Amino acid sequence: MIQHDHSFHEIVIVTAGSAMQSTAEGHEQLQEGTALILQPESSHSYKRSSGFNVVNIYYLAEWFLTDVNALRGVDHLFSLFFGSALFEKKLAAPIVRLDLNAVEFARLKLELQQMIQGEQDKRSLLYREACFLKILDDLANAYGRRFGRDRTRPVRNEVIRGLEVIERQAYKGGFHIAEVSRQAGLSINQFERLFRNHTGMKPIDYFQKMRLNHACRRLLNSGASIAEVAYEFNYSDAAHLNRYFRRFLSMTPGQYRQQYGVS
């Protein structure tokens, strides 16, 4: 396979055989039971394969970031699978490798079978999302058993409290930094400095990303017009929403819906 990257997050599960993987860091052997977690734009390729079979799972973080607090409730899950979509400062390595034991691999294969069967049977989006999230939970737990808390970057409680307030504000469409910092137990200047140190971005930019995630989700999973989505999340009009799409995603809402819409 030629060297490639993509805008999606990617999970690779080696279900049989072996191959040599090439990345910017060098070369390594993959075998049955290896799982890879790749952030967007991570580049890799395979060569010298023998009976090599993989399941590739591609996803956009926007599909799942409407309840970030729930995702943060599982150790490592947010850092490994979603952090790079929201924070400019990365919480995990570009490519994470896990070599699953027999029990972990058997459980993961069962979850994969259920997810694939759900796609074939055209089960509800809720069912397919639940199958996918179970796979993430399995991988996050496998990661924790190997590395504990050492490999992903921890986030301070004050920042987490601020994130939760910003996420609630994003759904309603109005940003109020004074209320965010008050609930975090800090002054505005203290909170903004701490937030930027942990995330690499300003609180207002995180708010805009979260609000845009809600708009993305609605565009992908409803027949609402772009103007209706803009109104729902407190953008002044479709042109206002379009500017934020271009700023953060480098495309228009219409292009986003056309490229990433799923049935």
N, C-alpha and C positions, 0 to 999 in steps of 0.2 A: 504494500500500500504506500502511495506517495505521501510525503510530508504534507500535513493539512492542519488547518485550524478553522474555527467557526464562531459565530456570535452566540450560539447556545451554550449553556452549561452541558457537560457530558459526564455520564457514568458508564464505565466499561466493565462488564463482567465476563471473564474468560471461563467458558463452560466446558471446554475440551481442548486438548493439545497444548502446544507451546509456540512462542514466537519471540523474536528479539524486537524490543521497542527502542526507537531512537527519539530523543528529546533534546532540548537545548542543554540539558545537564549531562548527556552522554547516552550510553546504551545499557539496557538491562533485560534480562530474560523474564518473560511472563509465562505462567503455566495455569493449568486448571485450578480454579479457586482464587485467582488474583482479581482484585477489584481496583479500579482506578477512578479517582474523582478529579475531573479536570475543570478548571475555571475557563471562562470565555477567553478566546485568543491564545490559549495554550496550544502549542504545536507539537505533533507527534506522528510517528509512522511505524509500521511493522515490516519486518523482513525475516527471512530464514524461518518460515513457519512450518510446523509439522502437525497435521490434523487440527489446525487452529480454528476454533469457533468462539465467537463472542456475541454477547447481547449489548448493543449500544442504546442507551437511554439519553435522549436529548430533551432539555426543558428550558423554558424561559422562567426566570425567577418571578416575573410579574404575575404568572399564573397562580402563585401561592402566597404572595406577600400581603394579603389583606388582613391577616391576623399574625403579626410578627411576634407578639407576646407569647402566643402558643408555641411557635417554633423555637423560641428561646428557652422554653421550659424543658427541652431535651438537651442534655449536655452535648456540645459539639455540633449539633444539627444545623443551627443557624450559621455558625462560623464556616463549616465545611461547604454547605450547599447554597447559601443565600447572601452571606456577608458581602461578597464582592459586587453584588448587584446594587447595594445601597451605600456602602462606605467606600471612599476613595483610598483609605488605608486598609490594606488587605489583612484579613484575620487568619488566613490559612495559605499554605503553599500553593503555587499554580497547579501542580499535579501531586496528588496524594495517593500513595499505594498502600493497599491492605492485602495481606495474604491470609485468607480466611481458613479457619480450621474446619474439620469435617462437619461438625454440628452447625456452625455458622453458614457454611456453603450449602448444606442441605436445606436449611431454613430459607436462605435467599433464593435458591432454585424454585422452591414451592411458591414464594411470593411472586417471582418472575412469571411462572406458569399461570398464576391467577390473573396477573395484569395482562398478559398476552391473550389469555382466553377472554377476558373482559373486553378487550379491543375487538376480537373476532366476533363476539356475541353482541357487539354494540351496546354494552351495558351503559348505564347512566354515567355522566361526567363525575358525579359524586363517588360512584363505585371505583372508577378508574383512578381518581385522585387518592382515594383511601389506599388502594393497592400500592400506588407510587410512594405515598408517605410512609407506609410500612417498610418499604425497601430502604428509604432514607433512615428510618429509625434503626433498622438492623445494622446498617453501615456505621451510623454514628455510635452505636453501642460497641460495635467491634473496634472502632477507632479508640474509644475510651478505655477498653480493656487492654489495649496495647500501649497507649501513650499517656493515659491519664489526662491531666489538664496542661501538660507541658508544651504541646505543639501548636495549640490554637491560642490566639491572643485574648486574654480576659478583658472584660469591659467593667469598669467601676460601677457600683450601684447607683451613684448619682447620675451617671450617664444613662443607665438603663431606665431609671425613673423618668428622666427627661425624654428619652426615646418614646416611652409609652404615652406621655402627654402629647408629644408632637404627632404620634400616629393617630390619636383620637382627633386632634385638631385637623389633620389632613383629610379625614373622612368628612368632616363638617365643612372644610374649605377655608378656615380662618386661622392664621398664625399669630400667636400672642406670646412673645418671648418672655415677658414679665411673669406670666402664669407658669410657663415651662420651668423657668429658673426657680420660682418660688416653690413649686412642688418637688423640685430636685434638692431643695434645701441650700441653695447657693445664690449669690448675687448674679446679676446678668453677666457681668464681666467674667466672674469666676466660672460660670457654667459654659459660656461661649469658648473660653480658653481650654477648659477640660474636654469639652465636646470635640473641639477641633483636634486636640492632641490624640484622642482615641479614634476618631473617625476620618481625619484628614479633610473635613469639610465643615462649613458653617451650619448652624441649626436650621437657618432658613432654607439652605439648599437641600438638607435632608427632608424638610417639610415638602418642598417642591417635588422631590423624587417620590415620596410616599403618596402625595396627591396624584401624581402622574401614574403611579402603579394602580391606584384605584380606577383611574380613567382607562388605563390599558386593559385591566380585567373586564371592565364593562364593554369596551369595544370588542373584545374577543368572544364574550359570552352572552351577547344580547344583540338584538336587531336595532337598538337605539341609534339615531343619527348622531353624527359628530357634534352638531349643535346641542342636541339633548344631553349628551355626555358632558359637554363643556358646562352647561347650565347646572347639571346635577352636582358637579364638584367645584362650583363657585368660580369658574373662569368667566370672564366678561362676555366672551362669544367664541365662536369656532376659531377665529383668527388668533385669539389669545391662547387657546389650547394648542393650536398649530405651532406657535412660537416656542412653547415649552417642549413639544415633541422634537422640534428641530434642535433645540439646545441640548437636551439630554439623550436623545435617541438618534439624532441625525436623519430623521425621516418625518413624514407627515402622518397624522392619524390614519388617513386613508391607506397609505402605503403600509403602515404597521398592521392594520386589519387584514389587508390582502396577503401580506407575507407570513403572518403568524397565526391567522385564524384557524381554529380546529373545529371539527364537528363533534 
